[in-house]
Each structure stands twice: as structure tokens, then as C-alpha cells.
Amino acid sequence: MSKKIKELELNTLRDTFKGVRDMVLLEPLKLDSATEYEFRKKLREKKIRVKLVKNTLVKKVFTENGVAVETGSGPTLLAWGGESVKELALAVRGLIKDLKKDPKAPDKFKIKTAVSEGTPVTIEQAEKIPTRIEAIGSLVSAILAPGSAIAGALVGPANNLAGILKAIEEKTGDAAPAPAAS
């Protein structure tokens, strides 16, 4: 690869992966064109992009972007996009299982690693990382839980007191003589 072509490819990769912090790295194994087309098509429907890249160029671009990832050997297929790394990891892993119809057939893809916020994680960890919405929801519930407990503690005795007063009022109302009719 000439220096000019390499520089053009590097610039394209820099533009493509600018700001990308969540991705899944795959290694295609014994992949036929029909399977690859189906894989890309189904991921495209989920707004996930896929690109086959040269390892040395990817290492250089990711190092510049502050993403520490080891691509290993063999071809690397990068998948990125979606709302979160969890959605991405679940979509990729589910699609790999769907594409392997025969359990005795050789694997079509090998998952190298996942990257969450620029940090390499296993695919299992990526599937457990909460999405942004889930994280906000758990944070809000953690913030509101003590407040609702305090409100319950304040309202509970007041309700008990109101119930006691109402019972006393009903008791004294029944015991009081009826006014005389004239």
C-alpha cells in the first residue's frame, strides 16, 4: 500500500470513527458472501454499522482517539452504532446465533472484544452494562427512595391519629342523647 493510499485510508477511518466510543470487534471465519450480506443487512436495520478494517490502521486511529483496544491477528470487522454498547452487543451476539443455523457447522464469526466508552470489555460485560435510560432510572429511584420513606413515616402517624379521633367522635356521637322534638 503506497503512502498516499494509506494516508487517504487513515483519513477516512479518522472521519468514520471520530467520537465512536462503543463498538464490538469481530473476526470473520469461513464467511461466505450471502451470510455477510445478511449479517450487514440485519444490523443496518438496527442502525448498526459494520466495516472490515486493517488492524494496523485501526490501532493507529483508535490510539489517536484515546481508545485502547487490542485487535489481535486476523481480519477485524468493526460494528458500532445503536443507542448503547449493551444494545450493540446483544444485537451482534443474537445475530451471530441466528446465522449459525446448524450447531455442527463451523462458526462464522469470532467475537474478539467489545469496547465501552473507550475501554475494552468482554462481550458478557457489555451485555450487562446499563443503557443510559436504565442508568438514569436507577439513579432517580435511588434518589427518590429515601424521600418516599420519609414521607411515609410522616404521613403514617398522622393517619393513625386521624383514625383514632374519628373513632372517638363516632363513639361520642352515638352516646350523646338525641335532641328533644318540640
N, C-alpha and C positions, 0 to 999 in steps of 0.2 A: 504494500500500500504506500503510495507516494505521500510525501509530507503535506502537499496541498489537499489531497483527498482526505487524509487523516485529520487535518485541521478542520475541513468542512464537516466531516462526520462528528468531530468533537463539538463544534459549534451547534450542530443540530441537536446533539444529545444534551448539551447545556440548556438550550432553549426548551427542549421537551421536559426535562426533569427539574427545571427551576421551581423551587417551592414544594417538590414532591417529598414527603417525609414518611409516607406509609406505602409499603409495597410488599409483594411476595415474589421471591426468586425461585424459578423452576428450572429443571433440566429436562429437555425433551429427550425421550428414549424411544427408539423404534417408532417414530411418529410418521404416519402417512398423511398425505395432503388432505384427505377427506376429514380425518379426525382433527387435524389442526384447524381446518376451516370451521368445523362445528364448534370447537373449543372457543375460537375467537368470536364467532357469531353469538354464542350464548353469553359470553362475557360482555360483548358490546351492548347487548340488550339490557344488561345490568349497569351500564355506564362505566365499565371497567375496560381500560385499555391494556394492550399486550404488545410487547416489542422484543424481538430477538436481537441481542446486542453482543458485541465483542467484549470479553472480560476485561482486557487491559484498558479499553476506552471507558468502560463503566466505572472501574476503580478510580480512574483519574477524575471523572466528572463528579462522582459521589464524594471523593476526598475534598474537592473544591467546595461542595455544598455542605460539608460537615457531617456527612452520613458515613459512619464506619461500618462497612459491610465487606465480608469476605465472599467472593463469588465462587471460589474453588476452581476446579477444572471442568472442561466440557462446555458446551454451549449454554448460554444463560437466557432464559425467557423471563422478562420482567412483566409483572402485572401490577397495575396501580389504578387508583380511582375509587369510586364509591364514597360513601359517607365516612367510613372509618376503617381501620385495619381489621376490626372484627368482621364487618360485613364483607370485606375483601377476602379474608382468609376462609370464611365459611363458604363463600361463593366458589372460590377456586377449589377448595377441597371437595365440596359437593359435586362440582362438575367433573373433577378427576374420577370420583367414584362412579358417576353416571356413565362416563365414557368407557370405563372398563366393565363391559357387559359380562364377559366370561371370566370367572375367578381364576381360571388356569392360564389365561392369556398373560403375556408379559406386560409389565407396567408401561404406560405411555408417557408418564411424567414422573419425575422425582422432585419432591419439594426440597429445595436447598435450605431456605430460611425465609423468615418474614422480617420486615423492618417496621417498627412502630416509632414514630416521632424521631427518626434518625438512629434508633438503637436496634441492633439485631436481637430478635426474639425467636423462639421456636414457634411453629405453626399452632401448637396447642395453646401456648401462652397468648398468641394473637387472637385466638378464638374466644378467650376468656376476658380480654381487655374490654371494659365497658365502653359503649359508644358515648358520644358527647351528651346526648339526651339522657341516657341512663345515668351518667355521672352527675349531671345537674339534678336529676330526680332524686338520687340518693342523698345528695348534698342538701337539697331543700327539705327532704323528710328528716334528715338528721338535725337540721336547724329548727324545724317546727315541732319536733317531738317533745323537747323539754317544755316549750310554751304550752302545748296542749295538756301536758301533765300538770303544770301549774294551774292552768285554767280549771281543770277537773278538780284539783284539790281545793280551789277557792269556791267553786260552784257547789260541790258536793255537800259540805256542811250547811250552806245556805238553804239548799233544797230540803235537807233533813229538818232544819229549824222551821221552814215554811210548812212542812207536812205536820209537824208537832203542833204548831199554832193553829192550823186548820182543824186538826182533830180536837183540840181544846175548845175551839169556837163552836164546832158541831155539838160537842158534849154539853156545853153551857147553853147552847141554843135549844137543845132537847129538854134540858132540866128547867128552863125558865117557864113560868106559867103563861098560858095564853091570855092576852088582854081580854077583859070582860066586854061583852057586847051590850050596849045600852039601847 
